[in-house]
Amino acid sequence: RRRGAGPTVYLNVYDLSNVGGTDLTGTLASLNRTLMRSWDVGLFHAGVEVAGVEYSYGYCEEGTGVFACEPRDACGAKFRQAIPMGRAPSDARIIERRLARLVATWP
């Protein structure tokens, strides 16, 4: 298989809307507008989408905090945009096997 012939990988960016069960949509949107206007920075959530699955990190009472979800549907956040990052070097089956090995060895 030639390099970069796997599925397209996306960085999915979200506006935060719910933090700790509190709806902060308006507050965070206002803060992000100010931060983006002043310093070109903001408070966002992001996930990496590959082969129809989105992987992300967030607070969990148990486990590592790494989780998978439907692409562009992260809980507590509103989808903003997908940024294509190129193609994965392997097909979806190989990626899934590698991820399963990582999960099995993670403390």
C-alpha positions as CSV (number, residue, x, y, z in Angstrom):
1,R,0.0,0.0,0.0
2,R,1.4,3.4,-0.9
3,R,1.9,6.0,1.8
4,G,-1.1,8.2,2.5
5,A,-3.6,5.9,0.8
6,G,-5.8,5.3,3.8
7,P,-8.9,7.3,4.9
8,T,-8.9,11.1,5.1
9,V,-8.2,12.3,8.7
10,Y,-10.1,15.4,10.0
11,L,-9.6,17.6,13.0
12,N,-13.2,18.4,14.1
13,V,-13.4,21.7,16.0
14,Y,-16.2,22.5,18.4
15,D,-17.5,25.5,20.4
16,L,-17.9,24.5,24.0
17,S,-21.4,24.8,25.2
18,N,-21.8,22.7,28.3
19,V,-19.2,22.5,31.0
20,G,-19.9,20.4,34.1
21,G,-23.6,20.2,33.3
22,T,-23.9,24.0,33.1
23,D,-25.0,25.6,29.8
24,L,-22.4,28.2,29.1
25,T,-23.1,28.7,25.4
26,G,-23.6,32.5,25.4
27,T,-20.8,33.1,27.9
28,L,-18.3,31.1,26.0
29,A,-19.3,32.4,22.6
30,S,-18.9,35.9,23.9
31,L,-15.5,35.1,25.4
32,N,-14.3,33.4,22.2
33,R,-15.3,36.4,20.1
34,T,-13.3,38.7,22.4
35,L,-10.3,36.3,22.4
36,M,-10.3,35.7,18.7
37,R,-10.6,39.4,18.0
38,S,-7.9,40.4,20.4
39,W,-5.3,37.5,20.3
40,D,-6.4,35.0,17.6
41,V,-7.0,32.3,20.3
42,G,-10.1,30.7,21.8
43,L,-11.5,27.9,24.0
44,F,-12.5,25.0,21.9
45,H,-12.9,21.2,22.0
46,A,-11.4,19.1,19.2
47,G,-11.6,15.5,18.1
48,V,-9.7,13.5,15.4
49,E,-12.0,11.7,12.9
50,V,-10.6,8.7,11.0
51,A,-12.5,6.0,9.1
52,G,-15.9,7.2,10.3
53,V,-15.0,7.3,14.0
54,E,-14.1,10.4,16.1
55,Y,-11.6,10.0,18.9
56,S,-11.3,12.7,21.6
57,Y,-10.3,13.3,25.2
58,G,-12.4,14.7,28.0
59,Y,-13.2,14.3,31.7
60,C,-14.5,10.9,32.8
61,E,-15.0,9.6,36.3
62,E,-13.4,6.3,35.3
63,G,-11.0,5.3,32.5
64,T,-8.4,7.4,30.6
65,G,-10.7,10.1,29.3
66,V,-10.1,9.0,25.7
67,F,-13.4,8.2,24.0
68,A,-14.9,7.5,20.6
69,C,-18.1,9.0,19.3
70,E,-20.1,9.7,16.1
71,P,-18.1,12.2,14.0
72,R,-19.1,15.8,14.5
73,D,-21.4,15.0,17.4
74,A,-19.4,15.5,20.6
75,C,-21.4,15.8,23.8
76,G,-21.4,19.3,25.4
77,A,-20.1,21.0,22.3
78,K,-21.4,22.5,19.1
79,F,-19.7,21.5,15.9
80,R,-17.8,24.4,14.3
81,Q,-15.7,23.0,11.4
82,A,-13.8,20.1,10.0
83,I,-10.2,20.6,9.0
84,P,-8.8,18.0,6.6
85,M,-5.3,16.8,7.8
86,G,-4.5,14.5,4.9
87,R,-4.8,10.8,4.5
88,A,-3.8,8.1,7.0
89,P,-0.9,5.9,6.0
90,S,-2.9,2.7,6.5
91,D,-6.4,1.4,5.8
92,A,-9.2,1.5,8.5
93,R,-8.7,-2.1,9.6
94,I,-5.0,-1.6,10.4
95,I,-5.7,1.6,12.2
96,E,-8.4,-0.1,14.3
97,R,-6.0,-3.0,15.2
98,R,-3.3,-0.5,16.3
99,L,-5.8,1.5,18.4
100,A,-7.0,-1.7,20.1
101,R,-3.4,-2.6,21.0
102,L,-2.9,0.8,22.4
103,V,-6.1,0.6,24.5
104,A,-5.0,-2.8,25.8
105,T,-1.6,-1.5,27.0
106,W,-2.7,1.9,28.4
107,P,-2.5,2.0,32.2
